[in-house]
C-alpha cells in the first residue's frame, strides 16, 4: 500500500439478490484530497459508501485505511480511527440543543461518561464552543436541533463530525434539499475544512454545479463499476460519462 494513501479499496464486490451493486471496484485517496463519487441513480454510490464505512460487509475485496485492513470492521470501530460519515438525512438529537448535540459528539470521541463527580455542564465546554464558532452556528447554540433549518441541520451534523476529530470525512449528498444560499454556505464550510484543517473529504452529490465547482477529482460509477476517474475537466469530456450520466449524445 502506498504510504501516502489514506484510503485504498481493492476489487470490492457486493451483490443483493443476485444484482451486483458494486463490481470489482478499486479506488484510492491520498491524504488531503477533496473528491466526489458521482453517478446516476442506482449506480452503486450509497452501497460503496456503506462498504467503506462499515455499514455493509463486502462479498469480496478489501478496504484499507492507512495501513489497517478495515474490511470487516463495524462502523464504530472504524470511526475511532478518524473516519467519520455524515448521512444524507441529518442524524442528530432533535430534542437536544445544538450545543448539546456537539458536546455529546466531543464526549464520545473522548470516551467520557457522565458521573456524580463531574457535572455535565462542565464537560468539553471550550472545545464544543470552538467547533460551533468554527462552523458558524454559535448563534444557534441554544436552539433545539429539531427547530433548525435544513441547511443548519446539515452544518450541525458536520459540527458533530468534527467533534470526533476526523482525518477522513464521508459526506452523503451534503446539499440535498437546500436553497442556493444554504448550498453555498455548506460547501464553503466543507472547502474550508479541507483547505484549512487538512481533512480528507469524499462526497456524493447530484447537484452538478456543486460537484464541478468544488471537487478536485471525480469518480463516476455506473451499474456498480467505475467508468471514469480524473480531474473534473477530464471527466466532463469523457464520452461514456456524457452518454450514461450527463445525458449528452455523442
Buried (B, 14 or more C-beta within 10 A) or exposed (E): EEEEBBBBBBEBBBBEEEEBBBBBBEBBBBBBBBBBBBBBEBBBBBBBBBBBBBBBEBBEBBBBBBEEEBBEBEBEEBBEBBBBBBBBEBBBBEEBBBBBBBBBBBBBBBEEEEEEEEEEEEBBEEBBBBBBEBBBBBEBBEBBBEEBEBBBBBBBBBBBBBBBBBBBBBBBBBBBBBEEEBBBBBBEBBBBBBEEEEBBBBBBBBBEEBBBEBBEBBBBBBBBBBBBBBEBEEBBEBEEBBBBBBEEEE
